Amino acid sequence: MYLSGTLFADSSVLHALLDTRRSHGVAEDELVVAGPLHVAVDRLFEVTGTRSAFRMTQSLETALPC
């Protein structure tokens, strides 16, 4: 999930990401959240304690497998 240009995210975005993560887990695929993240979006993961639920990378290039 490429969130680099996202300036704001709320609980509805977080729920969509968590639902997508669940779907990917069933398919045994990994969901990667690629940034860099805007401060407001990064704060959402921090305040909700959900950062550890995702593999986070600083760019799309580092999210893609070699």
Secondary structure, DSSP 8 states (H G I E B T S, - for coil): -B-TT-----HHHHHHHHHHHHHHHHTT---EEES---HHHHHHHHHHT-GGGSEEESSHHHHS--
